[in-house]
Structure formats: C-alpha cells, structure tokens
C-alpha cells in the first residue's frame, strides 16, 4: 500500500483502550493494527479511516433514517451503542456494536443497516471487500492511503473554459514526463500523480476539464513551488 505522506499520526493503545472500555466493545484486530500504524486518513479516496468514536452515532438513534423490524440487525435504540470506525466519502458509517459479530454498514442512501464480515489478512483487504459488497463493483487500482495531519495543504488551480489552455490530459502527461511520479492512478474521470518528495500528489479532474489540485505536506517543498509556478504558466488560476 502506497502511503502519500510520512507524517502519520498513529492512534495510541491508550486511546483505543479507553473507547473500548467505555463502549464495552473490542475493535476489530485488523482495524486496530491499521490505526496503530498509520492513524487517521483516507483510503483510496473513498473511506475515511477514523479513530473509534462512541459518541457520533448516538443522535442517529432518534432520526429514523433506517428501517427496523424483527429481522433487522439492530434496533433503532441500539444505534446509540454503536462505535463508529469511519465514514465513506458518501456519508455512510462503518461501525461495531457489542452484540453484533462483524462490522455494521449504516448507509446514507439506503434504509437497511447491514452486517459485513471482515475478509482478508489486512484492514485494506477488509475495506476492499466492503467496497465490493456495498457498491457491487471492484476497484483494481493500486492501494493508497492519505494520512491526515495539520500541515497538509490543498491548492486548487482553475483552467477557465473561455481561455486557451492545454487539455488536462495533456497537462498530466507533461507533468509525468517532467517529474517522474512514484505512482500513477488514472481513469476516464481523472489522474493522480503521486510524489514522495511532495508528500502528496497532483490531481487532474478530467470530468470537468477545469480543475487541477496540488496536495502536499507543507508549503516549504521545493517541488511544490516548482509545480505551482508551472500550473500558473500554463494558464491555471490559483483559487483563494
């Protein structure tokens, strides 16, 4: 698995133990190994892996978002006892409950809570299996994880449609020839070029043909400054 930044902030054993003691539930072992090594962050741009939280789902026990009957995995009241392990970028929750074996998937756009069984030897395997089960499709791209930390910067450049500029597909090709990336993930919707020297990546949005994002560890990277100058010279307008 490719880690975009070396500035990981691992979750501590003490923090895990405190939540588990309060909620009377043991976090899945593969999840524990992952957050103890890498901390919080976003996996493959779809799942936010977060420290366990026994408070975030308590209000949802009163919202009536999901259907509950005799065959339901948990009752509406039991939602308050769930411990959230993360959220998808679509707003779904991944959680555990002391009375349920397996992981709970609480979807944003469906009314049925479901149980998903952890499959694999690593937590990345588990998340990939969940992605396949929930979205009924597989992701064959290489695995990558973006740790969260305070020094991370996001800079956006807008290429206006009414002004001349190279197509973003051409810009991404130029960038990979000028700076050899450590990892490339590309499809019809966009392209990401990863650089360890940047502690981040360049992201080209092919879908709207107007936006390039530069994600980096901090403002002092020489490579970041060089890329920003190039994006400006090729017609990009830096967004405030």
C-alpha positions as CSV (number, residue, x, y, z in Angstrom):
1,X,0.0,0.0,0.0
2,X,1.3,3.4,-1.0
3,X,1.3,6.0,1.8
4,X,1.2,9.5,0.5
5,X,3.0,11.1,3.5
6,X,5.4,10.0,6.1
7,X,3.7,12.3,8.6
8,X,1.4,9.7,10.0
9,X,0.0,10.2,13.5
10,X,-0.8,6.8,14.8
11,X,-3.7,6.3,17.3
12,X,-2.4,5.1,20.7
13,X,-3.2,1.9,22.5
14,X,-4.4,4.0,25.4
15,X,-6.9,5.9,23.3
16,X,-8.3,2.6,21.8
17,X,-8.5,1.0,25.3
18,X,-10.4,4.0,26.7
19,X,-13.1,3.9,24.0
20,X,-13.3,0.1,24.1
21,X,-13.7,0.2,27.9
22,X,-16.4,2.8,27.7
23,X,-18.4,1.2,24.9
24,X,-17.8,-2.4,26.1
25,X,-16.7,-3.5,22.6
26,X,-13.4,-4.7,21.1
27,X,-12.3,-3.0,17.9
28,X,-11.6,-5.5,15.1
29,X,-8.0,-6.6,15.3
30,X,-7.1,-5.6,11.7
31,X,-8.6,-2.2,12.2
32,X,-6.5,-1.8,15.4
33,X,-3.3,-2.8,13.6
34,X,-4.0,-0.2,10.9
35,X,-4.7,2.8,13.0
36,X,-1.9,1.9,15.4
37,X,0.5,2.0,12.4
38,X,-1.0,4.8,10.3
39,X,-3.5,6.8,12.3
40,X,-6.4,8.6,10.6
41,X,-6.7,9.3,6.9
42,X,-8.5,8.5,3.7
43,X,-8.1,5.1,2.0
44,X,-8.3,5.0,-1.8
45,X,-10.3,8.3,-1.8
46,X,-13.5,6.6,-0.6
47,X,-13.2,5.6,3.0
48,X,-12.2,7.9,5.9
49,X,-10.5,5.7,8.5
50,X,-11.0,7.4,11.8
51,X,-10.3,6.7,15.5
52,X,-13.1,4.8,17.2
53,X,-15.9,7.2,18.3
54,X,-18.7,6.0,20.6
55,X,-20.5,9.4,20.5
56,X,-21.0,10.2,16.9
57,X,-23.9,7.8,16.2
58,X,-25.8,8.5,19.4
59,X,-28.0,11.2,17.8
60,X,-28.9,8.9,14.9
61,X,-30.9,6.7,17.2
62,X,-33.6,9.3,17.1
63,X,-33.5,10.3,13.4
64,X,-35.5,7.4,11.9
65,X,-33.1,7.1,9.0
66,X,-33.2,3.3,8.7
67,X,-36.0,0.7,8.8
68,X,-36.2,-1.7,11.8
69,X,-38.3,-4.8,12.1
70,X,-38.0,-8.3,13.6
71,X,-35.3,-9.3,11.1
72,X,-33.2,-6.1,11.4
73,X,-29.6,-6.4,12.5
74,X,-30.0,-4.0,15.4
75,X,-32.9,-2.0,16.8
76,X,-33.1,1.8,16.4
77,X,-32.2,2.2,20.1
78,X,-29.0,0.1,19.7
79,X,-27.6,2.6,17.2
80,X,-26.7,4.7,20.2
81,X,-24.4,1.9,21.4
82,X,-22.5,1.7,18.1
83,X,-18.9,2.7,17.8
84,X,-18.0,4.4,14.5
85,X,-14.7,3.3,12.9
86,X,-15.0,5.6,9.9
87,X,-17.2,7.2,7.2
88,X,-17.3,6.9,3.5
89,X,-16.9,10.0,1.3
90,X,-20.6,9.4,0.5
91,X,-21.6,9.8,4.2
92,X,-22.0,6.1,5.1
93,X,-20.9,4.9,8.5
94,X,-18.8,1.8,9.3
95,X,-19.2,0.7,12.9
96,X,-19.2,-2.1,15.5
97,X,-21.7,-3.0,18.2
98,X,-21.0,-5.1,21.3
99,X,-23.9,-7.5,20.4
100,X,-23.1,-7.9,16.7
101,X,-20.4,-10.2,15.2
102,X,-18.9,-8.4,12.2
103,X,-18.9,-4.8,11.0
104,X,-22.1,-2.7,10.6
105,X,-22.7,-0.7,7.5
106,X,-25.1,2.2,8.1
107,X,-25.8,3.6,4.6
108,X,-26.7,7.2,3.8
109,X,-28.8,6.4,0.7
110,X,-30.5,3.2,1.9
111,X,-32.9,2.3,4.7
112,X,-31.3,-1.1,5.6
113,X,-28.4,-1.5,8.0
114,X,-26.4,-4.5,7.1
115,X,-23.6,-6.7,8.5
116,X,-20.4,-7.1,6.5
117,X,-17.9,-9.8,7.5
118,X,-14.2,-8.8,7.6
119,X,-12.4,-10.7,4.9
120,X,-8.7,-10.7,4.3
121,X,-5.3,-10.5,6.1
122,X,-5.1,-6.7,6.4
123,X,-7.6,-3.9,7.0
124,X,-7.0,-2.8,3.4
125,X,-8.3,-6.2,2.4
126,X,-11.4,-5.7,4.6
127,X,-12.1,-2.2,3.1
128,X,-11.7,-3.5,-0.4
129,X,-14.1,-6.4,0.3
130,X,-16.6,-3.9,1.8
131,X,-16.4,-1.7,-1.3
132,X,-17.2,-4.7,-3.5
133,X,-20.1,-5.9,-1.3
134,X,-21.7,-2.5,-0.8
135,X,-21.1,-0.9,-4.2
136,X,-21.3,-4.1,-6.3
137,X,-18.1,-3.2,-8.1
138,X,-14.4,-3.8,-7.6
139,X,-11.5,-1.3,-7.7
140,X,-8.4,-2.7,-9.3
141,X,-6.3,0.4,-8.9
142,X,-3.3,0.2,-6.6
143,X,-3.9,0.8,-2.9
144,X,-3.1,4.1,-1.4
145,X,-3.7,5.9,1.9
146,X,-3.6,9.6,2.7
147,X,-2.8,10.3,6.3
148,X,-4.4,13.4,7.9
149,X,-2.2,16.0,9.6
150,X,-2.4,19.7,10.3
151,X,0.4,20.7,7.9
152,X,-1.3,19.3,4.9
153,X,-2.1,21.8,2.2
154,X,-4.6,21.8,-0.7
155,X,-4.1,24.3,-3.6
156,X,-6.6,24.4,-6.5
157,X,-6.0,25.8,-10.0
158,X,-8.9,26.6,-12.3
159,X,-8.5,26.5,-16.1
160,X,-11.3,28.6,-17.5
161,X,-13.1,27.2,-20.5
162,X,-13.2,30.6,-22.3
163,X,-9.4,31.0,-22.1
164,X,-6.9,28.9,-24.1
165,X,-5.0,26.2,-22.2
166,X,-3.8,22.7,-22.9
167,X,-6.3,19.8,-22.2
168,X,-5.9,18.4,-18.7
169,X,-5.0,15.0,-20.2
170,X,-2.1,16.8,-22.0
171,X,-1.1,18.6,-18.8
172,X,-1.0,15.4,-16.8
173,X,1.2,13.8,-19.5
174,X,3.5,16.8,-19.4
175,X,3.7,16.6,-15.6
176,X,4.6,12.9,-15.5
177,X,7.3,13.4,-18.1
178,X,8.8,16.4,-16.3
179,X,8.6,14.9,-12.8
180,X,8.6,11.1,-12.7
181,X,5.8,10.1,-10.3
182,X,6.2,7.3,-7.8
183,X,2.7,6.1,-8.5
184,X,0.0,6.9,-11.2
185,X,-3.7,6.2,-10.8
186,X,-5.7,7.2,-13.9
187,X,-9.1,6.6,-15.4
188,X,-11.5,8.4,-17.7
189,X,-12.5,10.7,-14.9
190,X,-9.1,11.9,-13.6
191,X,-5.5,11.3,-12.9
192,X,-3.4,11.4,-9.8
193,X,0.4,11.6,-9.9
194,X,2.0,10.8,-6.5
195,X,5.4,12.1,-5.3
196,X,7.1,11.1,-2.1
197,X,9.2,14.3,-2.4
198,X,5.9,16.3,-2.3
199,X,4.4,14.2,0.4
200,X,1.2,14.3,-1.8
201,X,0.0,14.3,-5.3
202,X,-1.2,16.3,-8.3
203,X,-4.9,15.6,-9.2
204,X,-6.3,16.3,-12.6
205,X,-10.0,16.4,-12.9
206,X,-10.8,15.1,-16.4
207,X,-14.5,15.0,-15.6
208,X,-14.9,18.8,-15.6
209,X,-11.8,19.7,-17.6
210,X,-11.1,22.8,-15.5
211,X,-9.5,21.9,-12.1
212,X,-6.1,20.7,-11.0
213,X,-5.4,20.2,-7.3
214,X,-2.0,20.1,-5.7
215,X,-1.9,18.3,-2.3
216,X,1.3,18.5,-0.3
217,X,2.7,18.1,3.1
218,X,3.5,21.7,3.6
219,X,4.4,25.0,1.9
220,X,8.2,24.6,2.0
221,X,8.6,21.8,-0.5
222,X,10.8,22.9,-3.5
223,X,8.8,20.6,-5.7
224,X,5.5,22.2,-4.6
225,X,6.8,25.6,-5.6
226,X,8.0,24.4,-8.9
227,X,4.7,22.8,-9.7
228,X,2.7,25.8,-8.7
229,X,4.8,28.0,-11.0
230,X,4.2,25.6,-13.8
231,X,0.5,25.5,-13.3
232,X,0.3,29.3,-13.3
233,X,2.4,29.5,-16.5
234,X,0.2,27.0,-18.3
235,X,-2.9,29.1,-17.7
236,X,-4.2,28.0,-14.3
237,X,-5.7,30.5,-11.9
238,X,-5.0,29.8,-8.3
239,X,-8.1,29.7,-6.2
240,X,-8.1,31.7,-3.0
